[in-house]
Amino acid sequence: MIRTGGVNRPVEISAFGRLEVRITAADVGKRVSVRCLNDTAAAGEKFTDTVGVLTSWDSGVLLITRKDGETVRIPESSLVAGKVVPAAPARRRGPAASYEELVRVVTRAWPPLVSERLGEWELRAAAGFTRRANSVLPLGDPGLPLDEALTAVRRWYDERGLPAYVQTATGAEGTQELLCAELERRGWVREVTAEVWIGGLAPVADLAEPAGVVLSRRADEAWLARYQRKGVSEVALKVLESGPSVWFATVPGKPGGAPAAIGRCVVDGRWAGFAAVEVDPALRRQGLATTVMAALAAQALDEGASAGWLQVETDNAAARALYARLGFAPHHAYHHYRAPGPEQA
């Protein structure tokens, strides 16, 4: 018999070998792989497998947060196998990067106008221009019990007339699955999930001839005419033009009209971050996005960068397909949790 979390159950033998539950509540916070019985599955699909971080094991129920941030609820009584697995799978291609290194690079590429430290958390604000520049980046201990820290966060954003957001990440070693679970227990609402993808720069630079692409250090009126966030404020422009080494790419369109395509890149050491790659809807599927990224990648290579990163929403199938063709692959997912309203707090 195997004892798990106070429950005895027989060991099962399957075609895959001996099935044992080798995890307990003491493994909360670790990455695990579990198999459980699925009574509602179709014939021949007796088991369901789940891999993620064990964020809770209370009252006979396990909560496991998968790499995409979704939490799976598993009754302890349905477990037939479980084990602790390595914190993150090894990447088989492309640049290697830790979460902490990458998140700091990403943050420098989209800086807030105002920031303040709360222990190892960074509170960021930019007059509401994007959640990325108006959310807490929690890279360690806030120096206070969590409830007190979240109260301080809400007060800080309320003083600036902004909703309180906490940006978290899942799916890589050192990410914040446990914090996600704690926020959800307190009623914080996950509003946005996206992914950070990484890849090599040289293959991107070789994919297209960047002739006709205009590179500039400033987001001029022509570039802003194609940018999807219309009516860009002075604050937004400061965010867009800030970063270690910022470049804007423009493919001119018809005379007097908006550009055919644009893009933004921030070079920071070995990294180059791509953003705002947008194409005139009437000119899509003609390789213009690839041309823009190739020109920016070539510039980044000239400055000594070798690896690229970008952010893409999980439901943007067209962009994900393009970036996969360019050699990028997911590194981790990130999420923005919004504080509950007064009636939910």
C-alpha positions as CSV (number, residue, x, y, z in Angstrom):
1,M,0.0,0.0,0.0
2,I,1.1,3.6,-0.7
3,R,0.4,6.3,1.8
4,T,-0.2,9.8,0.3
5,G,-1.5,12.8,2.3
6,G,-3.0,10.4,4.8
7,V,-4.9,8.2,2.2
8,N,-4.0,4.5,1.6
9,R,-4.4,3.1,-1.9
10,P,-3.1,0.1,-3.7
11,V,-0.2,0.4,-6.2
12,E,-1.4,-0.2,-9.7
13,I,0.6,-1.9,-12.5
14,S,0.2,-0.6,-16.0
15,A,1.8,-1.0,-19.4
16,F,4.0,1.9,-18.4
17,G,5.3,0.1,-15.2
18,R,4.7,0.6,-11.5
19,L,2.4,3.6,-10.7
20,E,3.2,5.2,-7.3
21,V,2.2,8.4,-5.7
22,R,5.5,9.8,-4.5
23,I,4.4,13.3,-3.5
24,T,2.8,14.7,-0.3
25,A,1.6,18.0,0.9
26,A,5.3,18.8,1.9
27,D,6.0,19.1,-1.9
28,V,3.8,22.3,-2.3
29,G,5.8,24.7,-4.3
30,K,7.6,22.1,-6.4
31,R,7.0,21.1,-10.0
32,V,5.1,17.8,-10.2
33,S,3.6,15.3,-12.7
34,V,0.5,13.5,-11.6
35,R,-1.8,11.0,-13.1
36,C,-5.4,10.6,-11.9
37,L,-8.5,8.6,-12.7
38,N,-10.9,10.3,-15.1
39,D,-14.4,8.7,-14.8
40,T,-15.9,11.1,-17.4
41,A,-13.3,10.4,-20.1
42,A,-14.2,8.5,-23.3
43,A,-13.5,4.8,-23.5
44,G,-9.8,4.0,-23.5
45,E,-8.9,7.3,-21.8
46,K,-8.9,6.1,-18.2
47,F,-6.3,8.5,-16.9
48,T,-5.6,12.3,-17.1
49,D,-2.0,13.6,-16.7
50,T,-1.2,17.0,-15.4
51,V,2.2,18.7,-15.1
52,G,2.7,22.0,-13.2
53,V,3.6,23.5,-9.8
54,L,1.8,22.1,-6.8
55,T,0.3,25.2,-5.2
56,S,-1.9,23.7,-2.6
57,W,-2.9,20.4,-1.0
58,D,-5.7,21.0,1.5
59,S,-8.8,19.1,2.6
60,G,-8.2,16.3,0.2
61,V,-7.8,18.5,-2.9
62,L,-4.6,19.3,-4.9
63,L,-4.3,22.5,-6.9
64,I,-1.7,22.4,-9.7
65,T,-0.8,25.5,-11.7
66,R,0.2,24.6,-15.3
67,K,2.8,26.6,-17.3
68,D,0.0,28.6,-19.0
69,G,-1.2,29.8,-15.6
70,E,-4.3,27.7,-15.5
71,T,-5.1,26.0,-12.2
72,V,-6.2,22.4,-12.2
73,R,-8.2,21.0,-9.2
74,I,-7.6,17.3,-8.5
75,P,-9.3,15.3,-5.8
76,E,-6.7,13.4,-3.8
77,S,-8.8,10.2,-4.0
78,S,-8.4,10.1,-7.8
79,L,-4.5,10.1,-7.7
80,V,-2.9,6.9,-9.0
81,A,0.6,8.3,-9.6
82,G,2.6,11.4,-8.9
83,K,6.3,12.5,-8.7
84,V,8.4,15.6,-8.4
85,V,10.0,16.6,-11.7
86,P,12.7,19.1,-12.7
87,A,11.8,22.7,-12.2
88,A,11.7,23.5,-15.9
89,P,12.3,21.4,-19.1
90,A,15.6,22.1,-20.9
91,R,15.4,24.0,-24.1
92,R,16.6,22.1,-27.1
93,R,17.3,25.1,-29.4
94,G,17.7,28.8,-29.2
95,P,19.4,30.9,-26.5
96,A,19.3,29.9,-22.9
97,A,17.9,32.3,-20.3
98,S,16.8,32.3,-16.7
99,Y,13.5,33.9,-15.9
100,E,15.1,36.5,-13.7
101,E,17.5,37.6,-16.4
102,L,14.9,37.8,-19.0
103,V,12.2,39.6,-17.0
104,R,14.7,42.3,-16.0
105,V,15.6,42.8,-19.7
106,V,11.9,42.9,-20.7
107,T,11.2,45.5,-17.9
108,R,14.0,47.8,-19.1
109,A,12.5,47.8,-22.6
110,W,9.2,49.1,-21.4
111,P,10.0,51.3,-18.4
112,P,7.6,53.2,-16.2
113,L,7.8,56.9,-15.5
114,V,7.5,56.4,-11.8
115,S,8.6,53.5,-9.6
116,E,9.0,52.7,-6.0
117,R,10.4,49.7,-4.1
118,L,8.4,47.6,-1.6
119,G,11.1,45.2,-0.4
120,E,12.1,43.3,-3.6
121,W,8.9,44.3,-5.3
122,E,8.9,47.2,-7.8
123,L,5.7,49.3,-8.0
124,R,5.5,50.9,-11.4
125,A,3.3,53.6,-12.9
126,A,3.0,55.5,-16.2
127,A,-0.3,57.3,-16.1
128,G,-2.2,54.1,-17.1
129,F,-0.3,53.5,-20.4
130,T,-0.3,49.7,-20.7
131,R,-0.5,47.2,-17.8
132,R,3.2,46.4,-18.2
133,A,4.2,49.9,-17.1
134,N,1.5,50.1,-14.5
135,S,1.8,47.0,-12.4
136,V,3.9,45.5,-9.6
137,L,6.9,43.4,-10.6
138,P,7.3,41.0,-7.6
139,L,10.8,39.6,-7.9
140,G,11.3,38.3,-4.3
141,D,10.1,39.2,-0.8
142,P,8.1,42.5,-0.3
143,G,9.4,42.7,3.2
144,L,5.9,42.5,4.7
145,P,3.4,39.7,5.2
146,L,1.5,39.2,1.9
147,D,-1.8,40.8,3.0
148,E,0.0,43.9,4.3
149,A,2.0,44.1,1.1
150,L,-1.1,43.9,-1.1
151,T,-2.8,46.6,1.0
152,A,0.3,48.9,0.5
153,V,0.1,48.1,-3.3
154,R,-3.5,49.0,-3.5
155,R,-3.0,52.3,-1.6
156,W,0.0,53.2,-3.8
157,Y,-2.0,52.8,-7.0
158,D,-5.1,54.4,-5.5
159,E,-3.1,57.5,-4.7
160,R,-2.3,57.7,-8.4
161,G,-5.8,57.1,-9.6
162,L,-4.9,53.8,-11.1
163,P,-6.2,50.2,-10.7
164,A,-3.8,47.9,-8.8
165,Y,-2.2,45.2,-10.9
166,V,0.4,42.6,-10.1
167,Q,2.4,41.0,-12.9
168,T,3.3,37.4,-12.4
169,A,4.9,34.6,-14.5
170,T,4.5,30.9,-14.8
171,G,6.1,28.1,-16.7
172,A,9.9,28.5,-16.0
173,E,12.3,28.0,-13.1
174,G,11.9,30.8,-10.6
175,T,8.4,31.9,-11.7
176,Q,5.6,32.7,-9.4
177,E,3.0,30.0,-9.4
178,L,2.6,30.2,-5.6
179,L,2.0,33.9,-5.7
180,C,-0.6,33.4,-8.5
181,A,-2.4,30.9,-6.2
182,E,-2.3,33.3,-3.3
183,L,-3.7,36.2,-5.4
184,E,-6.5,34.0,-6.6
185,R,-7.4,33.0,-3.1
186,R,-7.7,36.7,-2.2
187,G,-10.0,37.4,-5.1
188,W,-7.5,39.1,-7.5
189,V,-8.7,38.6,-11.1
190,R,-6.4,37.5,-13.9
191,E,-7.3,39.7,-16.8
192,V,-4.5,39.1,-19.3
193,T,-2.2,36.2,-20.2
194,A,0.6,36.4,-22.7
195,E,3.9,34.7,-23.4
196,V,7.5,35.7,-23.7
197,W,9.2,34.0,-26.7
198,I,12.9,33.9,-27.4
199,G,15.1,33.0,-30.4
200,G,18.3,33.6,-32.2
201,L,18.8,36.9,-34.0
202,A,21.1,35.9,-36.9
203,P,18.5,33.6,-38.5
204,V,15.9,36.5,-38.4
205,A,18.3,39.0,-40.0
206,D,19.0,36.5,-42.8
207,L,15.3,35.9,-43.7
208,A,14.5,39.1,-45.7
209,E,16.3,41.9,-47.5
210,P,15.7,45.0,-45.3
211,A,15.9,47.4,-48.2
212,G,13.2,50.1,-48.0
213,V,13.0,50.0,-44.2
214,V,13.7,53.3,-42.5
215,L,15.2,53.1,-39.0
216,S,15.0,55.9,-36.6
217,R,15.6,56.7,-32.9
218,R,12.3,58.5,-32.5
219,A,8.6,57.5,-33.0
220,D,7.7,60.1,-35.6
221,E,4.2,61.1,-36.8
222,A,4.4,58.6,-39.6
223,W,5.2,55.7,-37.3
224,L,2.6,56.7,-34.8
225,A,0.0,56.8,-37.6
226,R,0.3,53.0,-38.0
227,Y,0.6,52.3,-34.2
228,Q,-2.5,50.5,-33.0
229,R,-2.8,52.6,-29.8
230,K,-4.3,55.8,-31.3
231,G,-4.0,59.2,-29.7
232,V,-0.6,58.5,-28.1
233,S,-0.1,60.9,-25.1
234,E,3.2,62.5,-24.1
235,V,3.5,59.9,-21.3
236,A,3.0,57.1,-23.8
237,L,5.6,58.6,-26.1
238,K,8.1,58.7,-23.3
239,V,7.6,55.0,-22.5
240,L,7.9,54.1,-26.2
241,E,11.1,56.1,-26.7
242,S,12.8,54.9,-23.4
243,G,15.1,52.0,-23.0
244,P,18.8,51.1,-23.4
245,S,19.0,51.4,-27.2
246,V,15.6,52.0,-28.9
247,W,15.0,51.7,-32.7
248,F,11.8,52.3,-34.7
249,A,11.4,50.7,-38.1
250,T,9.1,52.0,-40.8
251,V,8.1,50.7,-44.2
252,P,6.7,53.6,-46.1
253,G,3.2,53.3,-47.6
254,K,1.4,55.3,-50.2
255,P,2.3,59.0,-50.3
256,G,0.4,60.9,-47.7
257,G,-0.8,57.7,-46.0
258,A,0.2,55.7,-43.0
259,P,3.2,53.3,-43.3
260,A,2.8,49.9,-44.7
261,A,4.4,48.4,-41.7
262,I,6.2,49.4,-38.5
263,G,8.1,47.8,-35.6
264,R,10.0,48.7,-32.4
265,C,13.2,47.1,-31.0
266,V,15.2,47.7,-27.8
267,V,18.8,46.4,-27.7
268,D,20.1,45.6,-24.3
269,G,23.4,43.7,-24.0
270,R,22.9,40.3,-25.7
271,W,19.2,40.8,-26.0
272,A,17.0,42.6,-28.5
273,G,13.3,43.0,-27.8
274,F,10.7,43.3,-30.6
275,A,7.4,45.0,-30.1
276,A,4.7,47.0,-32.0
277,V,5.2,45.0,-35.2
278,E,2.1,46.1,-37.2
279,V,1.2,45.8,-40.9
280,D,-1.5,47.6,-42.9
281,P,-4.4,45.0,-42.9
282,A,-4.6,45.4,-46.7
283,L,-1.0,44.4,-47.1
284,R,-0.7,41.4,-44.8
285,R,0.7,38.0,-45.8
286,Q,3.3,39.7,-48.1
287,G,6.3,39.3,-45.8
288,L,6.3,42.9,-44.5
289,A,6.4,41.8,-40.8
290,T,9.4,39.6,-41.5
291,T,11.1,42.5,-43.4
292,V,10.6,44.8,-40.4
293,M,12.0,42.3,-38.0
294,A,14.9,41.4,-40.3
295,A,15.9,45.1,-40.4
296,L,15.7,45.5,-36.7
297,A,17.5,42.2,-36.1
298,A,20.4,43.3,-38.3
299,Q,20.7,46.6,-36.4
300,A,20.7,44.7,-33.1
301,L,23.4,42.3,-34.4
302,D,25.5,45.3,-35.3
303,E,25.3,46.5,-31.7
304,G,26.4,43.1,-30.3
305,A,23.2,41.4,-29.5
306,S,22.7,37.7,-30.4
307,A,19.3,36.8,-28.9
308,G,15.8,38.1,-29.3
309,W,12.7,38.2,-27.3
310,L,9.1,39.3,-27.9
311,Q,5.7,39.1,-26.2
312,V,2.6,37.6,-27.8
313,E,-0.9,37.0,-26.5
314,T,-2.0,33.5,-26.3
315,D,-5.0,34.0,-28.7
316,N,-3.0,35.7,-31.5
317,A,-2.6,32.7,-33.8
318,A,-1.3,34.6,-36.8
319,A,1.5,36.3,-34.8
320,R,2.4,33.0,-33.0
321,A,2.7,31.2,-36.4
322,L,4.9,34.0,-37.7
323,Y,7.2,34.0,-34.7
324,A,7.5,30.2,-34.8
325,R,8.6,30.4,-38.4
326,L,11.3,32.9,-37.4
327,G,12.7,30.5,-34.9
328,F,11.2,31.8,-31.7
329,A,9.7,29.6,-29.0
330,P,7.9,30.1,-25.7
331,H,10.0,30.7,-22.6
332,H,7.3,31.6,-20.0
333,A,3.8,32.9,-19.6
334,Y,3.0,36.1,-17.8
335,H,-0.2,37.4,-16.3
336,H,-1.7,40.6,-14.9
337,Y,-3.9,40.2,-11.8
338,R,-6.2,43.1,-10.9
339,A,-7.2,43.8,-7.4
340,P,-10.8,43.0,-6.5
341,G,-13.3,45.8,-6.2
342,P,-14.4,47.0,-2.7
343,E,-17.4,44.6,-2.8
344,Q,-15.1,41.7,-3.4
345,A,-12.2,42.6,-1.0
